[in-house]
Amino acid sequence: MALFVTTLIISNIVAVKLVTIFGLFVPAAVILFPIAYIFGDVLTEVYGYRRARQVIWTGFFCNLLAVMAIWIAGQLPAAPFWNANTYAGPEQAQVAFQAILGFTPRLLLASFVAYLFGEFLNSYVMARLKVRTEGRFLWLRTISSTIVGQGVDSAIFISIAFAGVFSGGNLTSAILSQWFIKVAYETMATPLTYVAVNWLKHFELEDYYDRDTNFNPLALREDV
C-alpha cells in the first residue's frame, strides 16, 4: 500500500511535464505511474478485489491530502529572503513554484477521474478473469486488465487535461501513445509481477478468489 500510494503521488506531481519518448509526446508520469497498476494487479491477485478497493481509495485520499498541502503552500506569502542568494528573488521563485506545483483545477479533475475509473476497472478485470481462468494464465490477466484500465485512464486524463490545447489528431495521438507505452511497460514487467505474486502467496498463505464479491467501488466496509 505504501509503495502504491507513493508512486501515485509522485506520478501526479511529475505529470505536469510533457516529454518525448521514442518520438511520442506523453506526460512524464508515464515513467512511474504504470507501476501503480502493477501493484494493483498484485493486490487483486493475492488479496482480492475488496482489499484492492481499500487501497485504491486510500491512494485517492492521500493524493488529495498532498494536493491540498501543495496548494496551501503556494498560497502562503513567500519570505522576502527566499531564494535571494541566487539570480532569482522570491517573486521569480514563486512563479517557478506555481509553474511546477500549482495544479490547475482542470488537471486535478483529469487526474482524479482517470485514476478512479482506470484503477477500479483494472482491478475488476483482474478479479473476474481470475475466477474465469481458475487462477491460470496470470500473464493474460495482468495484460488484459492493463489494456482496459490504462486505456480508459489515458483516454479520460488526456481528454480532460488537454482538450482544446491539442488539436483533435494530436489529442488522439497522445492518448494512443500513452496507452501503448503503459501497456508495453507492464508487459515487460510481467516476470517481476510473477515473482511478487508467487512470493506473497507463499509468504502470506493467501490466494483470494472473488467468487461472491460485491464489485461496487463504494462498498467500503464489506461485501454483502
N, C-alpha and C positions, 0 to 999 in steps of 0.2 A: 504493500500500500504506500509506504514511504517513497519508494522509487517511482511508482506510478504518479503520485502527486507531484513529485519533484520534476519529472520530465514534462508534465503538463504545464506547470507554472513557468518553467524556463522556456518552453516552446512558445507560449503566448507572449513572452517578453521579446524574444528574438524575431517573432513573426513579422514585425514592422519592417524589417529589411527584405527587399526583393533581391534575389541572387540569380546568377546564371549557372546552371549545371548541365554540361553537355549540350549547350545551346538552348536549354529550356529555362524559362523565367518562372521561378517559384519563390514563395516565402522561405526565409532562412530556417524557419521551424521544421522544414522537411528533413533536416539532418537529425532531428531528435524525436519529433512528435510520433513517428511510426513506432517507436519503442513503447509508447503508452499503449498502443494497440496490441503489441506483443505481450505486455504484462496483462492486458485484458484477456487475451486468449488463454494465458497460463492460469489466471484466476478462475475463469469459467470452466476450463478443462478439469482442474483439480478440485475446486471447491463448489462449483455450480453457479448458476445464474444469480441466485439470491445473494450470495456473498459478493459477486462481481457488481451487482446493483448497488450494494452498500458502498463499495469502493468508488464507483463512478460518481455517486452523489457526494461522497467525501471530497473527491477531487474537485468537483464543481464548487463547493462552498469554500474550500481552501483557496482556489483560484480567485473567487470573488473577494475573499479577505485580502489577498495580495493586491488585487486591482484597487480596492478601496484605500489601502495603505499608501500605494504609489500615488493615487490621485490626491490624497490629503497632503502628502509631502510636496507635491507640485504646487498646491495652493498656498502653502505657508510662505511668508516673506523670506527672501534669502538674506543671510547675514552679509553686511557690507564688505567684509573681508574674504568672502567665499571666492576662491579661485583667483584672488587678487595678485598672487605671485606668478601668474602666467600672463600671456598676452591677452587673455580674455578675462574680463571682470565678471561680477555677479550677474549682470544683465545678460551677457552672452552665454554664461554658464546655464542660466535659467532657460534660455531659448533652446540650448542643446539638450537639457534635461527633458523639456517638454517634447522636443522632436523625437526622442527615442522612447521615453516612458510615458508620454502624455497620450494615453489611449483615447481615441475618438469613440463616441457612442456607437458609431456605425461598425467600427472594428470589433468592439466588445460584443455587440449583438451578434455579429457574424461568428465570432469565436465561440460564444456560449451555446448558441443554437446548433451550430455544426457539431460541437463536441457531444452534446446530449444525444442528438439523433444518430451520429456515427457510432458512438460507443455502445449505446443500447442495441442498435441493430447488429453490431459486431458480436456482442455477447449472445444475443438471441439466436443468431445463425449458428454460432458455435455450439450452443446448448442443444438446439433442435437436431443438428446434424449428428451430434454425439449419440443421441438416442437412436436416430435412424440408422446409423452405421454400426451400432452396438459397440462403440468405443474404438472402432478401427479407423485407419486412414486419417491419422491426425493431420498430416500434411494437407489433405484435401479440405479438412475443416478449417484450418488456420487460413489457408489461401482464399477459400470461398468467403469466409466471414470478412476478410480484409477487402476483397473486391467489393462486397456490398457496403460495409461500414465506411471504408475510406472513399468509395465512390460518392456516397451521399454526403459525407463530411466535406470533401473537396468541392462538390457542386454547391452546397449551401454557403460555405465560407467564401469562396471566390465570388459567387454571385452577389451576396450581400455586401461584401467588403469593397469590391472593385467594379460593380455595375455602374456605367457612366464614366468610369475612369479609363477602363479598357474598351476598345471597340468590340462589337459582337464576336468577330473572328478571334481576336486576341483573348477575349474572355473565355471562349470555348477552349482555345489552345492552352490557357493557363490551368483550367480545370482538368483537362486530359493529361497535361504534363505532370501536375501534382499527383493525380491519381496513379499514373503509370509509375512514377518514382517511388511512391509509398508502397504499392503492391510489389514492385521489384525488390524493394528494401526488405519487406517481411518475407518474401520468398527466399531470398538469400540467407535470411536469419533463421529459416526453418530448422536447420540442425541444432542451433542453440536453443530453440524452443523445445525440441525433443529432449535435450539434456536437462533443461529446467523442469519440464513436466515430469519426466521419469524420476528425477531426484526428489522432487516434492512429494510425489505419490508414495515413494519408498519411505521418505522421512516422516511424512505426516500420516501415513496409512489411510489416505483419503483418495477417493476416485468417484466423485459425485455424478449421478445421472439425473437430469431434470425431467423425470417422467411425470410428476404431478405438480410441477411448478406453476405458480401464478406469474406470468411474464409481464404483468402490469408494472411499468417503471416506477410508479408512485406507491406501490405496495412495499413500504419500507420495513414494516415490522415482521411479518411472517406471511407465508403462502397459505391462503385459505381458498 
